[in-house]
């Protein structure tokens, strides 16, 4: 009886160890992947001269889903620069079935942003890391644009290939984006949503991953 009892206990231990191993394997951390990403230069209107920022977004993959991701780093090793974006800080948006995460706030205190090779590191909640390099050699090739509204008419002074109005409601919430086919005309001809009260001009050069964003002004 004692011998049988010992075998029974030993069997139970083996079973417990087996299930613990299965559980540890099924719950083990999986390395996240950066499937794709881009860096874009954005010039923002400022008092003296436009300020520079990079928009940096990636398509991230993790076996346990986007919610399992925790931190995103962007490095410029040559200039010894590092930007840290936490899950609480990054912007997330979806296009079709693709989810992008990133930031529009990559900047430095003094001077111009560096170009060349960048290194992105994505970390999930389990501490597993995925890494990918990006090269950005774009630049702003056009003067900063001007957007004006007076007496119900708008005027855009821009050499940029693509020009859009980014529109906001009374509370300052985003409302719509309107592509401009003409650089001047009547506001009423743009058929803006009735909720729109203010707008800014977004001028873009898609071929060189650069854009310019003016201050928001009243359109009604």
C-alpha positions, 0 to 999 in steps of 0.5 A: 500500500505504501509503495502504491501511494508513493507511485501515485504521488510521483505520478501526480508530480509528473503530471503537475510538471507536465502541465506547468511546462505546457502553460509556460510554453503557451504563455511565453513571450513572443518577439514583436515585429516591425513589419513596416514604418515611415518617417516624415518631416513636418514643418509647423508654423512658428513666430520666427521660422517654421519648427521641425518635427518628424512623424514616425509610425510603424505597423507592429505585429505581436502574436498576442495583439497590439495591446501586448506592446508597451514601448517604442524607441527611435535611435539615431546612433550616429548622432547619439540621439534617442526618443522614447514613446510609451504606450500611453503616449503613442498615437494609434490609428487604423486604415482598413485592417492595418493599425499604425502606432507612433508619434508626431512629436520627434524633435530636438531642442536646437538645430535641425533634425538629423537624416540618414539611418534610424533604428527603431526598437519595439518592446512588448509587456514581456520585455521581448524586443523587435528591431528594424532600421529606417533611412530618411533622406527627405527634405522640405523643397518648398517655401512654407505656405500661407493660408488666409481667409477674408470676407468669406474667401480663402487664399493659399500661397503654396508651391507644394504638390498637395494642399488640404484643409484640416478642419475643426469644430467649435470645440477644436475637435477634428471634423474633416479633411478637404483636398483643395483643387484650387488655391483660392475661391469662396469658402462656401464652394468647399462644401465644408461640414456645418460643424466646421469653424476653423481650419489649417492648411496641410501642404505635402510633398509625398515624393520626399516625405515632407509636409507643412502645417499652418496655424488654425484660423477661423473660416466662419 
